[in-house]
């Protein structure tokens, strides 16, 4: 049987994992919407970034956020 400490640790880990899952999914959704609505439709860049974000989930969202988004904001101001 679990002792009280084990139950507390299990509960904390459960909340921690679900919290990161929810935050990660919200961040992913934000980057997907940002890319779909604000990325210019020149060539296939927009489609490629959407595919990257959709298929790599949070990792693709972070790549878009740190690499492409600042460049887009600098070039287009949006």
N, C-alpha and C positions, 0 to 999 in steps of 0.2 A: 504494500500500500504506500501511497505517497504520504510523506510528512508535510507539514505546513509550508516549510521552505521550498520543497519541490513543487508544490502546487502554486506558490507565489511566483516562482521562476517560470514555470510553464505558462501561467497567465500573462506575465510580462512579455515573454517571447511571442505569444500569440498576438497580443495587442501590437507589439513592435512590428511583426511581419505583416499583419493586416494594414497597419498604418503606412508602412513603406509601399505596400501594394497599391493602396488607394492614392497616395501622393504620386507615385510613379505613373499610374494610369491617368490621373488628372493632368500631369505634366505632358504625357504623351499626347493626350487629346488636345491640349493647348497648342503644342507644336504642330500637330496635324492641321488644325484649323488655321493657324498662323500661316503655314505654308500654302494651304489651299486658297486662302483669301488674299494674301499680300504678296506672294511670290509672282514676279512678272512671267508672262507666258511667252518667253523667248526661247525658241527651240524646244527641246524636251526637258529642260532643267526642272521645271515644276513637276512634271510627271515622274521623273527619276527620283526627286526628293520625296515625293509622296510615297512612292513604292518603297524607298529605303526606310522611311519612318514607319510605314505599316508593317513591313516584314521583320524589322529588327526591334520594334517596340521602343522601350525606354532608351536603349543604346543608340538607336537611330535618331531619337528625339534629342539626346544630348549632343550627338555629332552635329545635327542641324543647328541647335541652339548656339554652340560654341564656334562653329566654322562658317556656316552659310548665313545665318541670321545677321551677325554683325556686319558682314560684307554687304548684304542686301540693304541694310539700314544706311550704311555709309554711301552706297551708290544711288539709291532711290529715295532715301529719306522716309521710308515706311517699313 
